[in-house]
Amino acid sequence: MRPTIVILVVGLSPRHIGAATPHIEAFARAGALRPLSTVLPAVTCTVQASFMTGTLPRQHGIVANGWLFRDLMEIWLWRQSNRLVAGEKIWQAGRRRDAAFTTANLFWWYNMAADHDIGITPRPIYRADGRKLPAS
């Protein structure tokens, strides 16, 4: 298999790539830029789950950035467990095709409890006043 890197930056489009993003521009010039059609709703968790599984929200089950827990009647935002995403993940498909396939999943949602080789996940704290702080 060919080594692949995915740099997913919310809101980044080809018109933003240039002198202010020299390393990304170098990737683009080398032919590494590929257009990405999105899904609806086009929010972080839904899009990343679609990218990880190659399926639509109706199949993987991620339809927003929050979950309504009906028994509590509370909405919890930004759950991070990979177990919430139904379906085969790209690294599982890769391993099925080639046992030497490895994946590093850095800073994507649904990274916790995933069976990839390397994972680093953000864990911000969301305050009631709307502030987002890094966890310590």
MILUM-667769 format. One record per residue (C-alpha): residue number from 1; residue in one letter; x, y, z. Coordinates in Angstrom, 3 decimals. Example, Ala and Ser with C-alpha at 12.3 -4.5 7.8 and 13.67 -1.06 7.14 Angstrom:
REM MILUM-667769
@nr->1 rest->A u->12.300 v->-4.500 w->7.800
@nr->2 rest->S u->13.670 v->-1.060 w->7.140
***
This chain:
REM MILUM-667769
@nr->1 rest->M u->0.000 v->0.000 w->0.000
@nr->2 rest->R u->1.053 v->3.557 w->-0.637
@nr->3 rest->P u->1.776 v->5.736 w->2.426
@nr->4 rest->T u->-0.948 v->8.349 w->2.784
@nr->5 rest->I u->-1.388 v->11.375 w->4.998
@nr->6 rest->V u->-4.708 v->13.104 w->5.551
@nr->7 rest->I u->-4.649 v->16.654 w->6.844
@nr->8 rest->L u->-8.223 v->17.626 w->7.580
@nr->9 rest->V u->-8.606 v->21.293 w->8.455
@nr->10 rest->V u->-12.144 v->22.539 w->8.938
@nr->11 rest->G u->-12.877 v->25.363 w->6.499
@nr->12 rest->L u->-9.611 v->25.011 w->4.572
@nr->13 rest->S u->-10.126 v->25.196 w->0.836
@nr->14 rest->P u->-7.669 v->25.491 w->-2.077
@nr->15 rest->R u->-8.119 v->29.274 w->-2.138
@nr->16 rest->H u->-6.581 v->29.462 w->1.360
@nr->17 rest->I u->-3.413 v->27.602 w->0.353
@nr->18 rest->G u->-0.496 v->29.837 w->-0.576
@nr->19 rest->A u->2.319 v->31.873 w->0.936
@nr->20 rest->A u->0.786 v->31.736 w->4.438
@nr->21 rest->T u->0.685 v->27.905 w->4.323
@nr->22 rest->P u->4.013 v->26.992 w->2.695
@nr->23 rest->H u->4.161 v->23.342 w->3.808
@nr->24 rest->I u->0.596 v->22.589 w->2.730
@nr->25 rest->E u->1.286 v->24.469 w->-0.503
@nr->26 rest->A u->4.301 v->22.202 w->-1.121
@nr->27 rest->F u->2.084 v->19.136 w->-0.645
@nr->28 rest->A u->-0.438 v->20.586 w->-3.092
@nr->29 rest->R u->2.247 v->21.355 w->-5.695
@nr->30 rest->A u->3.509 v->17.769 w->-5.382
@nr->31 rest->G u->0.054 v->16.517 w->-6.372
@nr->32 rest->A u->-1.155 v->15.612 w->-2.878
@nr->33 rest->L u->-4.244 v->17.844 w->-2.873
@nr->34 rest->R u->-7.534 v->16.032 w->-3.422
@nr->35 rest->P u->-10.989 v->17.582 w->-3.337
@nr->36 rest->L u->-13.306 v->16.328 w->-0.617
@nr->37 rest->S u->-17.041 v->16.202 w->-1.079
@nr->38 rest->T u->-18.729 v->16.469 w->2.259
@nr->39 rest->V u->-21.875 v->15.061 w->3.802
@nr->40 rest->L u->-24.737 v->16.787 w->5.550
@nr->41 rest->P u->-24.767 v->17.922 w->8.221
@nr->42 rest->A u->-21.262 v->19.193 w->7.481
@nr->43 rest->V u->-20.123 v->19.285 w->11.102
@nr->44 rest->T u->-16.859 v->17.913 w->12.499
@nr->45 rest->C u->-18.055 v->14.633 w->13.995
@nr->46 rest->T u->-20.306 v->13.669 w->11.078
@nr->47 rest->V u->-17.726 v->14.426 w->8.386
@nr->48 rest->Q u->-14.876 v->12.693 w->10.212
@nr->49 rest->A u->-16.989 v->9.571 w->10.840
@nr->50 rest->S u->-17.883 v->9.479 w->7.131
@nr->51 rest->F u->-14.229 v->9.853 w->6.206
@nr->52 rest->M u->-13.162 v->7.103 w->8.649
@nr->53 rest->T u->-15.757 v->4.606 w->7.420
@nr->54 rest->G u->-16.468 v->5.611 w->3.824
@nr->55 rest->T u->-20.166 v->5.508 w->4.667
@nr->56 rest->L u->-22.978 v->8.006 w->5.117
@nr->57 rest->P u->-24.367 v->9.204 w->8.470
@nr->58 rest->R u->-27.375 v->6.900 w->8.142
@nr->59 rest->Q u->-24.931 v->3.970 w->8.116
@nr->60 rest->H u->-22.301 v->4.999 w->10.691
@nr->61 rest->G u->-24.816 v->6.725 w->12.985
@nr->62 rest->I u->-23.043 v->10.045 w->13.609
@nr->63 rest->V u->-25.492 v->12.787 w->12.685
@nr->64 rest->A u->-24.263 v->15.727 w->14.784
@nr->65 rest->N u->-21.634 v->16.903 w->17.258
@nr->66 rest->G u->-23.890 v->16.095 w->20.193
@nr->67 rest->W u->-26.017 v->13.270 w->21.515
@nr->68 rest->L u->-29.444 v->13.446 w->23.142
@nr->69 rest->F u->-29.537 v->10.969 w->25.986
@nr->70 rest->R u->-33.281 v->10.483 w->26.247
@nr->71 rest->D u->-33.156 v->8.802 w->29.662
@nr->72 rest->L u->-31.494 v->11.940 w->31.089
@nr->73 rest->M u->-33.053 v->14.433 w->28.661
@nr->74 rest->E u->-29.607 v->15.991 w->28.343
@nr->75 rest->I u->-27.492 v->16.750 w->25.314
@nr->76 rest->W u->-23.837 v->15.825 w->25.676
@nr->77 rest->L u->-21.527 v->17.387 w->23.138
@nr->78 rest->W u->-18.332 v->16.033 w->21.640
@nr->79 rest->R u->-18.407 v->12.414 w->22.838
@nr->80 rest->Q u->-15.109 v->10.860 w->21.737
@nr->81 rest->S u->-15.474 v->7.092 w->21.981
@nr->82 rest->N u->-14.796 v->5.313 w->18.712
@nr->83 rest->R u->-17.419 v->2.784 w->19.779
@nr->84 rest->L u->-20.129 v->5.294 w->18.823
@nr->85 rest->V u->-19.166 v->4.983 w->15.135
@nr->86 rest->A u->-20.723 v->1.974 w->13.391
@nr->87 rest->G u->-18.957 v->0.220 w->10.554
@nr->88 rest->E u->-15.473 v->-0.746 w->9.479
@nr->89 rest->K u->-12.858 v->1.986 w->9.873
@nr->90 rest->I u->-10.247 v->2.740 w->7.228
@nr->91 rest->W u->-7.429 v->1.273 w->9.340
@nr->92 rest->Q u->-9.391 v->-1.948 w->9.851
@nr->93 rest->A u->-9.907 v->-2.273 w->6.098
@nr->94 rest->G u->-6.210 v->-1.566 w->5.547
@nr->95 rest->R u->-5.159 v->-4.247 w->8.022
@nr->96 rest->R u->-7.546 v->-6.724 w->6.419
@nr->97 rest->R u->-5.775 v->-6.164 w->3.072
@nr->98 rest->D u->-2.230 v->-6.030 w->4.463
@nr->99 rest->A u->-1.253 v->-7.191 w->7.958
@nr->100 rest->A u->1.633 v->-4.675 w->7.984
@nr->101 rest->F u->-0.756 v->-1.712 w->7.534
@nr->102 rest->T u->-0.366 v->0.875 w->10.317
@nr->103 rest->T u->-2.337 v->3.982 w->11.169
@nr->104 rest->A u->-1.681 v->7.006 w->13.352
@nr->105 rest->N u->-4.871 v->8.878 w->14.164
@nr->106 rest->L u->-3.942 v->12.284 w->15.542
@nr->107 rest->F u->-6.464 v->14.740 w->16.952
@nr->108 rest->W u->-9.592 v->13.375 w->15.267
@nr->109 rest->W u->-12.817 v->12.939 w->17.195
@nr->110 rest->Y u->-13.849 v->9.360 w->17.939
@nr->111 rest->N u->-10.209 v->8.546 w->18.587
@nr->112 rest->M u->-10.693 v->7.147 w->22.095
@nr->113 rest->A u->-10.939 v->3.333 w->22.397
@nr->114 rest->A u->-10.094 v->2.916 w->18.699
@nr->115 rest->D u->-7.987 v->-0.017 w->17.546
@nr->116 rest->H u->-5.541 v->1.992 w->15.411
@nr->117 rest->D u->-1.809 v->1.718 w->16.063
@nr->118 rest->I u->-1.136 v->5.238 w->17.376
@nr->119 rest->G u->-3.720 v->7.685 w->18.670
@nr->120 rest->I u->-3.572 v->11.136 w->20.202
@nr->121 rest->T u->-6.833 v->12.803 w->21.066
@nr->122 rest->P u->-7.774 v->16.300 w->22.164
@nr->123 rest->R u->-9.747 v->16.542 w->25.364
@nr->124 rest->P u->-10.869 v->20.151 w->25.753
@nr->125 rest->I u->-13.043 v->21.424 w->28.552
@nr->126 rest->Y u->-16.178 v->23.258 w->27.420
@nr->127 rest->R u->-17.315 v->25.897 w->29.907
@nr->128 rest->A u->-20.939 v->26.962 w->30.345
@nr->129 rest->D u->-20.037 v->30.474 w->29.174
@nr->130 rest->G u->-18.898 v->29.122 w->25.785
@nr->131 rest->R u->-15.144 v->29.116 w->26.449
@nr->132 rest->K u->-13.131 v->26.101 w->25.305
@nr->133 rest->L u->-10.018 v->25.335 w->27.358
@nr->134 rest->P u->-7.365 v->22.625 w->26.944
@nr->135 rest->A u->-7.570 v->19.901 w->29.560
@nr->136 rest->S u->-4.611 v->19.636 w->31.902
***
